[in-house]
Amino acid sequence: MHKRLLLPVWAWLFFTLLACVPFYASVSDDPFLTAFVARALIYAIAATALNIVLGWGGLVSLGHALFIGLGMYSVAIPSFWGINNGWIQLAVCLLSCGLIGGLTGLVSLRTTGIAFIMITLAFAQMAYFVIVSLKLFGGDDGMAVAVASDFGAFTLANAASVYACGLVLLFLLTVWMLKFRESPFGMTLRAGRQNSRRVNAMGLVLKQYQLTAYVLSAMLCGVAGMLLANLNAYASPSSMTWVVSGDLIVMVVLGGMGTVAGPIAGTFLFIGVEEVLKHFTDHWMAVFGLLVVAMAMLGKAGVVGWWQQQRLNAAHKNSAKATGGVA
């Protein structure tokens, strides 16, 4: 098989380990473990989606929680009206996220820097207040998902089924991201992050690439929201707040922006450390904040970049020793 079709060793090991989690949880009679890791898988999908615009496009969006919320309500509202067909809900999710992502992206991409951050934040907050005002759908209390999404061959009626679906989607997304990174589209997007003027001077309209990436990222976040709604059996407007968008950014930065493994590593580190600290202190948020600052000191390369640098340094040392021994 051609080398480009093979996944890195880390990916095979990681996904094999994740595939064993539900079996371990069943044997140890620990259903919380399945639900906990399922939540991490869902946020890993959302963080990977954000990485397309943040890590590769250089666009800092504080509004991606909007699309997670749209995905959640794409399940809850049809379910409220008795529509639990998962394919219909998925179509509603992709269409709404694609349309709103396109419209907000068109406006947001007319700006750069701080202005872009504030506009994406403003759109997310606007959507939050719209949902809060809809008393029919629970207002600021949110609404329960009456019936889980039914895709015919499978339903998302429990944590195990959501886990399996999330694992498969994250695996496929990782494979796709590895190819997307080296594709002409991905390389153009990455080049635009480094020097947008040069990309435009080559005859490529960078804004079109960025808008496409933004819409694609929005739709993937919406799918994560669908899974989260089924996992929680609940949809809440709090999923659209800037805090959720900020958490996604932290996950990407912690793991390593612009890398395939970074958002996944950052998500599991973020959620894992958060859960551990909750067991030791009621003031876990203060401790967690200090840990995030300490991890951020690794630089924008994040945990993955730091690990890659350590491996590179070790390889150089081994090479130097080998050369010295031969001499």
N, C-alpha and C positions, 0 to 999 in steps of 0.2 A: 504494500500500500504506500502511496505517495506520502512523504513525510508531512506535508502540509495538512493532510487529512487526519493526522493523529493528534490527540489531546496531550497536553503536558502531563508529566507524571503526577504533579500535585493535584490536577483535576481528577484523575482516576482515583487516587487515594481518598481525596476529599468526598467525592460523591459516593464511593463505595462505603465509606464510613457512615455517611448520612443515610444510605439505604438500610443500614443495619440498626439504626436508632429505633424504629417502630418495633422491631422484633425484641430488642433489649427491653424496651418499655413494657412490652406485653409480658415477657418472662418475669420482670421485676415488679410487675403490677404497679406501674408508675405512669398513668395516663397524662399527668402534667408534663412529663418530658416530651411526649409527642406534640402536645399543643404548644409548648414553649419553643421547640425547634421549628415547628411549622410557622410560628410567628417570625422567627429569624429568617426563614426561607423567603417569606413574603416581603419583608423589608429589604432583603438582599436583592430581590427582583427590582424593587423600586429604586434602590441605591444604584444598581447597575444601569437602570434607565436614566437616572439623573447624570451618571458619569458620562453619558453620550454628549450632553451639552456642557457639563461642568468640566470634566476631565479632558475631553477631546476638543470641544468647541470653545472652551474658555469663557462660557457664559454662566455667571453665578445667578441662579434662579432661586428666589425665596418664595416661589409660588407653586411648586410641584405638589404640595399637599392638596391643592385644588383638584388635581386629577385623581389622587387617591380617593378623595371624597366623592368625586363623580362616579368612580368605579363602585364604591360602596352603595351609593344610592341607585345605581343602575341595577342592583340586585334587590334592594329594599323596596323601592317604589313599585316596580312590576310585581313583586311578591305581594305587596299590599293590595293590588288589584287582582290577585289570583293567578298571575303569570309567573310560573316557576321554571319555564323552559330556559335552560342555561344558554342555549344558542341565541335565543332572542335577547336575553340579558347581555350576552357578550357583544351582540351587534349594537345594542343601545349604548353600551360602554365605549366601544371603539368609535362609533359615530359621534357621540357627544364629546369625548376627549379629543378626537381628531378635529372636529369643528371648532370647539372652544380653544384648543391648542393652536389651531391655525389663526384664528382671529386675534387672540391675545399675543401670539408670537409676531404677527404682522405689526402690531402696535409697539410691542416691547423692543423689537429688533431695530426700530428707528432710533434707539438710544444705545448708549454703551455705559459701562462702568457702574457707578452708584445709581444712576438713573434707571438702568435696566433692572437692577436689584429691587429698587423701590416700586417700579411699575408692576413687576411680577408679583411682588408682595401685595400691592393694592388690588390686583385682580383676584387673588386668593381670598383676601379679606372681604371683597365685594360678594363673592360667591358664598362665603361663610354667613354673611348677614342675610342674604337672600334665603338660604336654607333655614336659618333661624326664624325667619318671618313666616315660613310655611307651616302654620299650626296643624294643618291636616296631616302632615308627615312628622309630627312630634315636636316641631320647633327646636329649641335649644336642648330639649331632652333626648332628641334622636328618636329612632324607631326600631322596633324589633324586626328581624327578617322572619316572616311568618313561615315560609317553606324554603328549604335549601335549593340551590340551583341544580336542576336535573338535566344532564346532557345525554340522556338515553342510555348509553353504555355505562355510565357511572353518575353518581350524585355526590354533592359535597355536603353530605348530611352529618359528618362527624370529623373530628380532628385528623383521624388517620387518612381519610379520603382527601382532605385538603392538603395534608402533608405530602401524599403521593403526587398530587397534581402540582403542588409547588416545587417539589424536587425535580420532576420531569421538566417543568417550564424553566427552572433555573439552569438545569443541565443544557437544554436546547439553547437558551439565551447565551450561555457561556461559550458554547461551540460557535454560535453565530457571531458573538463579539470578537472572538479570536480571528475570524475571517473578515469581519467588518473593519477591524483595525487596520488591516493591510490592503483593504480594497481601495480603488481610486477615490471613492466617496469619503471613506474614513481618512485617507491620507490628505485629501483636500481640506477636510475639516480640521485636522491636526495642524496642517500648514497655516491655516487661517488664524489659529490661536497664536502662532509664533509671529506671523507677519501678514496681516490682512491686506495691506497695500500691494504687496508683491503678488499675492494670489489674484487679486482683482486685475493687476497689470498683465497677468498671463491670459486674460480673457475669461476667467472664471468668475461668475457672480457669487461671491461668498455668502451674501445674505440669503440666497436661495438654498444653499447647502445648510446654512444654520437654521432656517425655517423648517426645512424637511427634518432635520435632526431633532428640533424642538417638538414637532408634532409626533414624531416617532417615539420620543421619550415620554410624551404625555400619554400616548396610548398604552405603552407598557406599564406606566404607573397606574393607569386605570385598571388594567388586568390584575395588578397587585391588590388594588382596592377591592375588586370583586372577591378575591380569595380571602381577604381580611374580613369582609362582611360575612362570608359563610363561616369562617372560623369563629368569629365572635357572636354570630347569629344576631348581629346588631349593627346599625349604621348611626353614626353620631356626627354632628357638625364640627365637633372638636378635631376630627380628622383633617379638617381643612385649615386649621390655624397655622400661623407662621412657625410655631414651635415644632410641628411635625416636619415642615420644610427644613428648619434648622437642624433637626436631628439627622435628616437624610444627608445634608451637607457635611455634617461632622463624620458620619459613617464613611463617606467617600474620601474625605481628607485623611482620616485616621488610617484607612487601608492603603491609600495611595491613588491620587488622581491620575487619570490617563492610563491606568493599568487594568487588565481584565480581572485579575484576582483581588485587586485593592478593595473595591466596594463590597465584595463578599466577605473578605477578611475583616474589614472595618465594621460591617454590620454585626457579625458574630461576636467580635470583640466588644462592641458597644453594648449590645443586648446582654451578653454574658456577664460582663463586669457589673452592669446595672443590677442584674438579678442577684449576683453574689453579694453586693454591698447592701441590698435590701434586707438580707438575712442577719447582718451584723449591726446595723445602726439605723435609727429613724432619720438621721441627718445624712443619709447616703448621697443626696444631691450635692452637698458641699464637697464631700470627698470625691465624688465622681467628677465634679468640675475641675478639681485640682489634677486628677488623673488625665483628663482630656487635655488640659494645658500642657502637662508633662509629655504626653504622647505627641502633641502638636509640635513640640520642640524638635521632633525628628525631621521636621520640614515637610514640604508638600509631597515629598516622595512617600511619606507614610510608612506603615509597618512593612508593606511589601517591598518598597524601595530600599528601606533600611536592610531588610533581609538579603535582597539581591546584592547590595553593596558589600555586606559581610561575606557573602559567598565569593564575590569577585576579589575581595582583599585576600581571602584564604587561598584562592586559586593563584594569585600573584605570588604569595609567599611560598607556596608549594613549587611553583615554577622557578622561583629564585633559588630555592634550596636544591632543586634538581640540577639546575644549571651550575650552581657552585660545586655540587658533588661531581659532576662530569669534568669540570675544569680541574 
